Amino acid sequence: MDLTIHASFLPHEDPEASLAFYRDTLGFEVRADVGSGGMRWITVGPAGQPDTSILLAPPAADPGITDEERRTIRQMMAKGTYGWILLATSDLEGTFARLEASGAEIVQEPAEQPYGVRDCAVRDPAGNLVRIQERR
């Protein structure tokens, strides 16, 4: 079986803020931007890796989700417990400095973890946890 991870999904509440974070702060390419207002689906990904993408999508856009479920999702997003992603870089200190300078919400400064990785963590504008590991 030949499987790859093609895309992951993260919710957004403010498409412009999310686009600015992933494009301008993290340096991702914009691959697609469809829809308008709060109903925008934005696909971004790392330069030089066209087969790996993140789809930034409106939360709970599925018509089968109830209003109560939408409220729960928004509450979880506000707490930063709904979505997260793990990225990797060969320059953790430089990446962290860029994130800090951008005003991103810092969750954890670069640190050696007991499970054998060095990483940091921030929140994107929607509250999603973005954890970044140092490639070794």
LINGI-V950892 format. One record per residue. OMEGA is omega in radians with two decimals (none if undefined). Layout:
BEGIN
OMEGA  OMEGA
END
This chain:
BEGIN
-3.12  -3.13  3.02  3.00  -3.07  -3.10  2.97  -3.05  3.02  3.13  3.01  3.02  -3.11  -3.05  -3.13  3.13  3.12  3.10  3.14  -3.13  -3.05  -3.14  -2.98  -3.10  -3.11  3.10  3.13  3.04  3.00  -3.08  3.11  3.10  -3.07  -3.10  3.13  -3.14  -3.14  -3.13  3.11  3.04  -3.06  3.11  3.13  3.09  -3.13  3.11  3.10  3.12  -3.02  -3.11  3.14  -3.07  2.96  3.05  3.07  -2.99  3.07  -3.14  3.01  3.12  3.14  -3.12  3.13  -3.12  -3.12  3.09  3.12  3.10  3.08  3.11  3.13  3.12  -3.14  3.09  3.12  3.09  -3.13  3.11  -3.10  -3.10  -3.07  -3.08  3.04  3.14  3.11  3.10  3.11  3.12  3.04  -3.12  -3.09  -3.12  3.13  3.12  3.13  3.12  3.12  3.11  3.14  3.14  -3.12  -3.09  3.11  3.09  -3.12  3.07  -3.12  3.05  3.13  -3.11  3.03  -3.11  -3.13  3.13  2.94  3.07  2.99  -3.10  3.04  3.14  3.06  3.00  3.04  -3.09  3.12  -3.13  3.12  3.09  3.07  3.14  -3.09  3.12  3.03  3.08  3.14  none
END
